[in-house]
Every structure is written in C-alpha cells, then in structure tokens.
Amino acid sequence: MKAQRGEIWNVDFQPTKGVEISKIRPAIVMNESTVGRLPLAFVVPITDWKPHYTGYAWMVHLPATSVNGLAKESTADTFQAKSCSETRLFAKLGTVTNAQEQEIAAAIALMVGFECP
C-alpha cells in the first residue's frame, strides 16, 4: 500500500545523526503522489505537544482523534520535515483533516522562506 498525502504512518527514523528526530514515531505524508520518481515519501514527524509550542509557527497542533489514530495530543514539527525511503513507513494510523494538511503545508512554506497569501 502506497502512502498518500495527509496520511499518518508510523515511521522508523533510525539511524539518525545529531539532533535529528529519532526512533519510531508517527509522521504525516505531505508529498503529492505525482511528484518524484523514487520510492520516497516526504514526511513531517509528529512529537508530543507542549503548551509553549503555541508560539512557534513551524509547530502544528494535532489533538488526538479516532480519525488520525494518535494516542495523545501531538504536534507536527515541520522543522524536521524530510524525505525518507517508503520502506521506513510500516503502519498507517489515520489521516489529518484538510485544514490541518493546509496548515502543515503553510508551515513548511514558512520554513523555506515562502509566505502563503
């Protein structure tokens, strides 16, 4: 099964270097299925939510729901967005809402210096 944009999958981020996001954790697939020709997925890792993240434009709050499959209040950390082999994705948890997907895309745009209209 090929991962689709907006889906949340468990991803094995090992091995890592330095302060890269590590271990097995959920991540949101953000690439369009028509982009790229290698078996890669562009993902945004998810980590635990902390109240002080409210002030960070690159952190997108994700409450746990039955639709997204998250077990606890979380955040999409767009500063850690990366391409990874599709073989690192091993269990689909759920999906984000369209509004959350757009908020994550806008945060990625900010990370690369583009301001959405």
C-alpha positions as CSV (number, residue, x, y, z in Angstrom):
1,M,0.0,0.0,0.0
2,K,1.5,3.4,-1.1
3,A,1.2,6.2,1.4
4,Q,-0.9,9.2,0.4
5,R,-0.7,12.8,1.3
6,G,-2.4,13.6,4.6
7,E,-2.0,10.1,6.0
8,I,-0.3,9.5,9.3
9,W,2.1,6.5,9.4
10,N,4.5,5.1,11.9
11,V,8.0,5.7,10.6
12,D,11.3,4.2,11.7
13,F,13.7,7.2,11.7
14,Q,16.7,5.2,12.8
15,P,19.6,5.6,12.3
16,T,19.9,9.3,12.9
17,K,22.7,11.8,13.4
18,G,23.0,14.7,15.9
19,V,19.6,16.1,17.0
20,E,17.6,14.7,14.1
21,I,14.2,13.3,15.1
22,S,14.7,9.7,16.1
23,K,13.2,6.4,16.9
24,I,9.9,5.0,15.7
25,R,7.2,7.7,15.7
26,P,4.2,8.9,13.7
27,A,4.7,11.2,10.7
28,I,2.4,12.8,8.2
29,V,3.0,12.2,4.5
30,M,3.0,15.5,2.7
31,N,4.2,14.8,-0.9
32,E,1.8,14.7,-3.8
33,S,1.7,11.2,-5.3
34,T,2.5,12.6,-8.8
35,V,5.8,14.2,-7.6
36,G,9.1,12.3,-7.8
37,R,10.0,9.1,-9.3
38,L,12.0,7.4,-6.5
39,P,10.3,5.3,-3.8
40,L,10.5,8.2,-1.2
41,A,7.9,9.9,1.0
42,F,8.2,13.5,2.2
43,V,7.1,13.3,5.8
44,V,6.6,15.6,8.8
45,P,7.4,13.9,12.1
46,I,5.0,14.1,15.0
47,T,6.0,14.6,18.6
48,D,4.4,15.3,21.9
49,W,2.5,18.6,22.3
50,K,3.8,21.1,24.8
51,P,1.9,24.4,25.5
52,H,4.9,26.6,24.7
53,Y,4.7,25.3,21.1
54,T,1.7,27.6,20.6
55,G,4.1,30.5,19.7
56,Y,6.1,28.5,17.1
57,A,4.8,28.9,13.6
58,W,6.5,25.6,12.5
59,M,4.7,23.5,15.1
60,V,1.1,22.5,14.1
61,H,-1.1,21.3,16.9
62,L,-2.8,17.9,16.4
63,P,-5.3,16.8,19.0
64,A,-5.7,13.0,19.2
65,T,-8.8,11.7,17.5
66,S,-10.1,8.4,16.2
67,V,-9.6,9.6,12.6
68,N,-5.9,10.5,13.0
69,G,-5.1,7.5,15.2
70,L,-2.8,9.5,17.5
71,A,-2.7,8.3,21.1
72,K,-2.1,11.7,22.7
73,E,-2.1,15.4,22.0
74,S,0.7,16.0,19.5
75,T,2.4,18.4,17.1
76,A,3.7,18.2,13.6
77,D,7.2,19.5,13.6
78,T,7.7,21.0,10.2
79,F,11.3,22.0,11.0
80,Q,12.1,18.2,10.9
81,A,10.4,17.6,7.6
82,K,12.4,15.2,5.4
83,S,12.3,12.7,2.5
84,C,12.7,9.1,3.6
85,S,12.5,5.7,2.0
86,E,9.0,4.3,1.7
87,T,10.4,1.2,3.4
88,R,10.6,3.2,6.7
89,L,6.8,3.6,6.7
90,F,5.3,0.5,8.2
91,A,1.8,1.1,9.8
92,K,-0.9,3.5,8.8
93,L,-2.5,5.2,11.8
94,G,-5.1,7.5,10.2
95,T,-5.3,10.9,8.4
96,V,-5.3,14.6,9.3
97,T,-8.1,16.9,8.3
98,N,-7.9,19.0,5.1
99,A,-7.5,22.1,7.3
100,Q,-4.6,20.5,9.2
101,E,-3.0,19.4,6.0
102,Q,-3.2,23.0,4.7
103,E,-1.8,24.4,8.0
104,I,1.1,22.0,7.8
105,A,1.8,22.9,4.1
106,A,1.8,26.6,5.1
107,A,4.2,25.9,8.0
108,I,6.6,24.1,5.5
109,A,6.4,27.1,3.2
110,L,7.4,29.4,6.1
111,M,10.3,27.1,6.8
112,V,11.7,27.7,3.3
113,G,11.0,31.4,3.3
114,F,7.8,31.5,1.4
115,E,4.8,33.2,2.9
116,C,1.4,31.9,1.7
117,P,-1.1,34.5,0.6
